[in-house]
Each structure stands twice: as structure tokens, then as C-alpha cells.
Amino acid sequence: MLNITTLPLGYLQTNCYILRGADGCLVIDPATQASTILDALNGQPLVAILLTHGHFDHVGAVRDLVAETGCRVFLCPEELSMPRNLTAGELYYTDTYADGDEITLAGLTFTVLHTPGHTPGSVCLCFQNAMFSGDTLFAGSIGRTDFPGSDSAKMKASLRRLVRLERNFTVYPGHGESTTLDEEKRYNPFLR
């Protein structure tokens, strides 16, 4: 069972997730407030930051965390095409991942699902029975597709892909409360 800490950070209350593994921690979407994130690590080493996408409200603490810990930063390379005003400057990363990649860090193995639509390189990250959906899927809703770099047709295709998944993941979104994939298949109007 995953050990997950959720920190809603910043004025947009972006969910930053800390996953604790056998060999340290992973941070998903460090929105802002690096000191708050570092305190929540409780002295455990930060092995890597995993980004679901590159919007400013999901990446604000990346550079400060790297400066403090020297951790790796993973990003889908399609995010590099986004306008800098949406990413708060040049995106920092050390490694890339792509659809279908299976990566083990801190003793935790995850699979990458490329789910473009909200941004060109949006991903969902699947660990065991948990899915970190970024701004692709929320409880009862989905991410916006009216930003530069967004694409409503690609979002529809990504959502169809999530509907076809057979596992009932617990979904940890970029904003708001967690949900389950089965609940979203049943009640989310965007998944019908």
C-alpha cells in the first residue's frame, strides 16, 4: 500500500503529493512553498520530482527543491512546446518519460500514460492502484482545454483511453478531492 501525503499548495490549491518508498521519497507536482514540502519529507531523502505537466501552478517549487536536494526531475518532453507565460519561464528537468514507460525510483515502480489535451505533454502516473491524474481528470470534471497548447480533441481521446482502463484506480487529481476511476466512469459527464 502506498504511503501518500497530500499538500494543497498555492493560491490555486494545487495538490502536491509525496510518495514514500523504501529508498526515499518522490514528489509529484511541487506547486510552490518548497520549505513546506521539505518539512513534510520528515528527513527522508527526495529522490525525484515527477511532473504531470508543466503549468506554473504545478512546477513552482521545482528549482528550489533541486537546489536543496539535488533530486532528479521527470517531465514529458512535449511540454517544452508550451508558451513560457504558462510555465513561469523555462521548464527545468533532468529526465524525460514517455507513454508506456515503467520506471522505478525510491523503490516505487510507476507507469506513464501520456494523456494530452490539457497540455501537449500531460501524463497520468500509475502506481499500483493509484493514478495521479494531474489536470487531465478531476472528481466530476476535467482540465481546461482553452489554454494555448490545449487541444479538446486530444483531451477526448485521452479520456476515452482512461475509460478503457479496467483497473479501478484511486484517482489523485491536480486539484480537489480524490475519487475513483469507476466513480468517474459512472458519474463524470465528460467520461460518458
N, C-alpha and C positions, 0 to 999 in steps of 0.2 A: 504494500500500500504506500502511495506517495505521501511524503510529508510536505505540505504546501502551506506557505504563508502568503496571504493576500494583503497588499498595501495599496489602497486607493490614494493616488498622489496627484497634486497639482490642481489647478482651478477646474480642469475638465474631469477630475476624479478618474484618471486612467488607472486601471488595475495593473500594478506591478506584482509579479509572482516570484517568490523564492522557493525553489525546489531543493530539498536537502537529500544528498546522495551519500553513499559510503565514503567517497573521497572528496567531499566538499559540496559547494552549492552552485546552482545555476540561477540566474536571474532572467526573467522574461519581461521585456518592455520596461526598462527603468525610466519612468516618465520624467522624474525630477527628484530633488531632495536626496542627493547621494548620501548625505550623512544619515538620514533616516534609514536608507537601505542598508548601509554598512552596520548600523546599530542592530538591525534586525537579523543580520547574519550570525550574531552571537559568537563572534570569534572564529567561525568556520571559514575556511578559505573560499573565495569566489573563483571558480574555475572558468566560467564563461557567461557571457550575456547572449541571449537569443532574442532576436528581434522578429516580431510577426510582420512588421512593416516599418517604414521609415518616417512616418509623420512626426512632427515636432513634439507632440504630446506623448509619444512613446519612446523617445530617444534622448530626452533632455539631460539625463544623468550619465550617459554613456562615457563621455570623456573623463569626467571626474572619477568614476568608478575604475576606469582603466588606469588613470594616473595613480590611484591609491593601491590598486591590487595587481596590475599587470595582466589582467584576465584577457582571454580571447573574446572576440565579438563576431557573431554569425549573422549574416544578412543574405537575403535573396538578391542576386545582382541586378535583377530587373528594377529594383528600387532606385538605382543610380540614375535612371532617366527622369526622375521626378523634379519639378521645379524647386529650387533652393528655398523659396519662401515657405514651402510646405514642410521642409525638413530642417528648418532653422540652420541652414548652412550645409556645408559638405558633410555627408554621412561618413562616420568613422566605422570601420570594420577591419577585421584581420582575416576572416574566413568567409566563404560563401557556402550556401547549401541550395539544393535544387529538389524538384519534385521526386519523391521516392527515396531520397537519401535516408539511410539509417545510421545514426551517429550515436556513439557512446561517450559521455562526458561525466565526470564526477561519479562514475558507477551507475549512471542512468542512461538508458537507451531510448531514443525517440525517433520517430519517423516524420518526415517533412511532407506535407501536402501543399502544393502550390495552388492557391485559390485566388487568382487575380480578380479584380473588379473594383474593390475599394481603392486599391493601388495596383500598379503593374506587377509588383513582386510580393503581394500579400501571401502569407503562408499560415496554415494551421499546423501546430506542433502536437503530435500524439505520443503520449507516454502511457503505456499500459492502458487503463480505461479512462484516461483523462485527455481531453483535447483543449489546447489553448488556441482560441479562435481569433485572437486579435480583434480587428474591426470587420471581419467577414461575417460573423454571426453573433447576434445578441439574443438574450431572452426576449422573445416576441418581436424581434426586429432584425435588421441587418445594417451594415455600414453604408454610409452615404456613397453615392456614385455621381455626384455633381461637382466634384473637385477636378482640377487639371490632373490628368493621369488616370482618372477613374474611368470605368467602362461598364455600363449597365448590362450589355450583352455578355461580357465575360463574367460578371457577377452572377447572372442567371445560370451560366454553365457551371460555375464553381458551386453554387447552391445545389444544383442537380447532382453534382458529384457527392456532396455531403449527404443528400437524401439516399443515395445508393449504398452508403456505408451500412453494413449490417450490425456492427457493434453499437451498443447504446452507451456512447461516451458520456461522461460528465463533462459539460462544456464550461470552460472558464474564459469568458469574453474579455475584451479590452476595456469595456465599461459596463457597469451594472452588475447584477446578481448572476451567479452561476445557474445553470439549467442542465437539462439532459438532451441528447440528440433526439431521443424518442419523443420527448415533450415538444420539441421544436417541429418535428415532422408532423405531429398531430395538430398543433395549435398556431404555429407561426405562419401567417398568411403568405409570407414570401417563399416558403418552402413547399407550398401546395402546387 
